[in-house]
Amino acid sequence: MSTVQAVRGMNDILPQASGVWQHVEHVLRVTFDRYAYREIRLPLIEKTELFARSIGEVTDIVAKEMYTFADRNGESLSLRPEGTASCVRAGLEHGLFHNQTHRLWYLGPMFRHERPQRGRYRQFYQAGAEAFGWPGPDTDAELIALSARIWRELDLQPIPNLEINSLGDSDTRQRFRQKLVDYLRRYEGDLDHDSKHRLQVNPLRILDSKNPDTQKILTAAPKIRDCLDRESRTHFDQFCGLLTLLNIPFTVNDRLVRGLDYYNRTVFEWVTTKLGAQGAVCAGGRYDGLVQHLGGKKQVPAAGFALGLDRLVELVGSEGATWANGVDVYIVALGEAARAKSWDYAETLRDHGYRVESFCGEGAMKNQLKRADKSGAVVSLLLGEDEVCANTVTLKVMRQRDIQITIDAEDLVDKVGILLSEYRV
């Protein structure tokens, strides 16, 4: 009988890889907290209508990529493809937007049925930040500062590049849409297949095309910034000024439009060349009309971003694994009395916050030390009948051949702390 395999595009995260994930998630949680963002936990499944209304029925996500099914009552449900719509739904349902401001963040799996490739999976993980109630460009800039701090805390080298643009208001997009369609009609026969389809239903998405021939056609295409209304232009100029004040380099990308219908004014992406074609690590912008569009009584200014954890983990690499997954102390015990005593030492060290692994069962010293080395432990605690009788323990620094000391048991916690501070990578 053959074994059951994971669903294509839905990957296991094995123990040897989970360390870097924990490291990245820890940095995200700490950074969100520093900017006074509070966590909201959202369901994986929502009514399909939520995403059709918010993202847009003619977008690729809703038209092609959502995992949608009917439940036993015949209601259409979908696995969430992104988090912003769910966040807005929760805010409306629980009255968070009534004369209030909120900074919220979330983290978890999202689902899209698209072709799996490097950095893009059918179950993928995102962290999102959403700010509700602030209309000015300072909120947009704060989101950029927050994401820039994440890159610094993770010590990404090189830092992703920031690209920004403004989509203006709805009238701006209508004017630009018509100009773009008029321009592209002249080259319709030379467009790639997807762009020809988008020309009929969602022409702004053509600006995102990766087809080289279509990119050449777009070189002389109209720019949305030339259609901006006065307020949007002022907002964008002030936003650029704040980024300069924060010493955050940026590039204005006239083709940056984002793939979701709800964006207005500011849009941005952090992109890298280290992940091949899937270069966007973090993207977002302003969506002032979404709350009202989903049933709110009035417009609520809002801005946010989504950050792809799968891609970010790949950028961080294995550096975070030791930080989060390594063992501090591995206990090697020989003899019945030593094994009994080792329980006390293990629990005492854990009481002080150290990560401790013990060899379970009987085993020769050589085999136990092999396990200690494989665990990645910084220090091994060696305990035999002699140490039990003398109320001592022997500490061995695992990757320093000549460092092995015997100390009084009462000094164990302090000495382990000293060795870890000196030898932990």
N, C-alpha and C positions, 0 to 999 in steps of 0.2 A: 504494500500500500504506500503510495507516495505521500510525502509530508505536505502540509498546508503552507503555502507561501504568503507573505504579506501582500496586500493589494498594491498594484503598481503605482509608484509615486507616493507611497505612504511608508515612511522609513522608520526603523527602530533606531533609537539612540542608545548605544551599548555603554556599559559601565566605563570603559576606557575613554569614551568620548564625553560622558556626562559631566566630567569635571570642568571642561571649558564652558559648557552651557551654564553650569551653576555660577561660574565666575562672571560671565556676561550678565546673567540675570541679577546677580548681586549688585553689580555696578549700576545697572538700570534702576533697581529699586532705591539705592542710595541717592542717585542723582535726581530722580523724580522727587524724592523726599526733600532734597535741598532746595528745590524750586517750589515747594509747597503744593505739589500735585498729590492728590489722594487716590488710592486704588479703588476701582469699581470692577466687580466680577460679573461677567455677562454670560448668558446661555449660549451653547454651541448651535442651537437650532432656533430659528425665528420663522415667522410667517413669510412666505415668499413675497407677498405684497410689499413688505418693508423694503426689500432690496430693489424690487422693480420700480418703486416710487422714488427711492433716494438715488440709486446709482444710475438709473435710466434703462428703459426696456431695450433700447437699441445698442447699448454697450455690449462688448464682447463678453463681459462677465455674466450679465443676466441672460443674454441670448444664447451663449454657448457653454459657459464654464461652471455654472452653479450645480451643485448636487441637490436636486429637487425631487420630492416624492410626496405622495398623498398618504396621510395617516389613516387610521381606521375609521375616522369620521369623515373622510374625504376631503379634509382641509389640506391645501398645498403648503408644505413646509420646506425649508432649505437649510442646509448646513451653512453657517455664516461664511461669506467670502471675504469680508473685511469687518472692521470693528466700529467705524464711525456711526453708521446707521443704527447699530444696536445701542450704542452709547446715547444717541439722541432719543431713540425710542424709550430707553430706561429713564432718561431725564424727564420726558413728557409724562410717562406713566406714573412717576413718583413725585411730580411737582417740583423738580429741581430748578426749573427755569423761571419761576414766578418771582420777579424782583430780586433775583439772586445772581451771584457770580460763582463759577466753579472751575477749578483746575482738576481734571481727572486723568487717570492713566489705567491701562489694562494690559494684560499679557496672556497669550494663549494661542491655541491652534486655529487656523483658518483653512478653508477648503475651496479649491477650484479644480475643475476637471479640464486640465490643459496638458499639453505634451510635456512630460517630465524631462528636465535637462539640468545642467549644473546650475545650482542656485535657485531652481524653480521646481517645486514639488506640488503634488495634489493635496497633501496635508502639509502645510507650512506654518511657521510660527511668527507671530508679530507682537511687538509692543507698540502701544499707541498712547499719545498724549493729546488731550482735547481741552481747550479753554473756552468757556462760555461766558458771555456778558461784557466783553471788552472789544470795542469796535476799532481801536486805533492800531497803528503800525507797531507800537511798542510790544503788543502781544505777539505779533508775528516775529519780531526780532528776538523776544525772549525764548520762543520756541527754537529758533536757530541757535541761540546761545546755549540752551539746554542740550541740544543734540551735539553741538561742538564740544561741550564738556564731556559727553559720553565718549567721544573719540579720544580725548586727552586721557581720561581715566583708564581707558583700555589700551593706551599707548599704541594706537594704530599708526603704522608707518607705511606709506605716507598717509596723511589725513585725506579723506575723500574730498572731492571738489564740489563746491556749492554752486548750483545753477538756479537762477530765479527768473521770474517773469510776472507780469500782471495780466489777468484776463478781463479786468474792468467789470462793469455791471452787465446786466442781461441785454441792455440796448447795445452796449459795446460789442458783445459777442454776436448779436444779430447782424450788425453792420459789417463786422469782420467776416462772419460766415458767408455773407453774400459776396463780398469782395474775393474771398478765397475760392468760392465755387466758380465765380465768373472767370478767374484766372486759370483754374485747373481744367475747366471745360475745354480750353484750347489745347490741352495736352492729354485729354482723356484716353485716347488710343494708346498712349505710351505708359500709362500708369499700370502698376502691378495689379493682380486680381483683387487682393484685399482692399486696395485703395479705390478701385473702381466701385466696389460695393459700398465703401464708406462715403464716397462722394454723394451717394443717394440718401444715406441715413445719418451719418455722423462725420461730416467732412473735416472737422477740427482734428480728428484722430489721425488723419493722413499726415499731419505734421510730425507724428511719432513714427512714421514708417522707417524701417531699417533697410528697405530695398535701395541699392545704390542708384539705380536709374531714377527712382522717384525722388530721392534726395537731391539729385542734380536739378530736377524740375523745380523743386522747392526753393532753390537758391535765390531765385528772383521773385518769390511769392510775396504777397502783401504781409505786413507785420501788424500784429494785433495792437502793439503799442501806439501805432499811428492812428488807431481808432478810439483810444482811451477817452473817457469823459474826464472832466476837470478834477472831480473829487478823487477818482481812481488814480489819476496821474500824480496828484499831490500826495496821496497815501503811499504810492510806490516810491516817490522821491524821498519821502521821510523815512521809509523803511530802509532804503539804500543808505541814507545818512546814518541811521542807527547801526547798521552793520559795519560801516566804516569806523564809527565811534568805538565799536567793540573789537576792532582790529580783526574782523573775520573777512577774508578775501572771498569774492564772489564773481560770477560771470552772468551777465544777462543773456539768457537763451531765448530768442524770439520764437522758437518752435516748441517750447515747453508748454504744454496745455493740460497734462494729466488725463487719465483715462476715465474719470468719473464725472457725471454731469453736474454734481452739486457745487463745484468750486466756483468762486468769484474772486476778483482782485488777486491777492498774492498767491502764487504757487511756487514751489521749490522742490529741488531734488539734490541729495548728496550722492555723487556718483564716483565710482572707482574704475580703474582699468585692470584691476587685479582679478576680476571674476569673469572675464570673457564678455559675452554678449549681455549677461545680466548685471549691468553695472550700477543700477540704482540700489543703494543700501537703505536710504531713508527718504521719504517723500511726503509732501502734504501741502497745506495752504489754508486759505480762508473759505468758509462756506456759510455766509451770513443768512442765506435764505432757507437752509435745510430744516431748521426747527419748525418754521411756519409751514413749509411744504409738507411736512409729515403730520400736520394737525395742530401745531401750536397756534395760539390766538394772535400772536404777534411775532415779528421778526426778532431773532436773538442773534447778535453778533457772535461768531464762533470761528476758531482756527485750531488746527491740529496737525499731527503727522503720524505716519505709521512707519515702523522700522522693522526690516526683515531680519529675524534672528538667525535663520539658517545661513544667510549671506554674511552676517556680522560674525558669527562663530567661525566661519571659514576664514575671514580676514584676521581674526585674533589668532587662529591656529592653535597649536598645542601648548602655547605658553601658559594658558589659564588652567590647564589640566592638573598640574602639580599643585597649584594654589588651592584648588577646590577638592581634589580627589585624593591627595596623598595622605598617608597615615603618619601621624607624629611619632607614636611609640608602638613597637611590636614586642609583645611579651613572650619570651622563651622560658619555659619552666620544665625542669627535669626532676622527676620523682613526685610521689603522691603529696607529700607535705608542701613542696614548692608549688604544685598546681593549685592546692587549696589556698595558699597564701597569695598567689597571683591574682585571685579574684579581688582581694582587698586593694591591691596596688592598682589594678585596672580601673576599679570604680572610683578610687580617690583621684586618679589622673583625669578621669572623665568629669568628675565634679568640678575640676578646675578648667574645663573647657578643652582639654586635649583629645585628639582623635586617636583611639587606642584599638589595636587588633591583637587578639590572643590566638595562639595555636591551640586548637581544640583536639582533645584526645592525647594519646601518647605518641612520642616520636623522638628519634635521636637528635642530638644537638645539631648535627650537620643538616638534617632535613628541615628542622625548625628554622635555622638561619637562612636556608634557601628560600623558605616561605617569607621570612622577614625581608629579605632583599627584594623579592618579587613584589611585595606589597608597596614598595616605595617609601618605607618608613625612614625617617631621619635617624632615629635612635632605636636600638633594641635594648630591652631590659632582660638581663640574664639572671635566672634564679634557680639555684640548686639547693641541695640539702645543707651545704656549708653556709650559704647566705642566710637560709632560714634560721639556722642555729645561732648565727652571729648577729641577726637582725640587720643585715646589710643587703644591698643590691649591687649588681654590676651593670653599668651602662656602657654601651658600645655605639659609637657614631658609625653608621653603616658604610658610608662612602669615604671614610678616613681610616685607613688600615691600622694605624698605630694608636688610635685614640680609644682607650678602654679604661674605665676607672671604676673602683669599688667605693661606695659611699655608705654612710649610715642611712637606714631606711627613712628616718625622720626628715632627712634632707632631700628626699626624692623629688618632690614637686618643684622646689626651688632650682635644683640642679638640672632637671629636665627643661625648665624654662630657659635657663642660661644656654644650654646646648642647642636648643631649637632656635633661639635668637641668633646664634652664631653660625649654625650650619644649615639651617633651612634655606633652600634656594628661593 
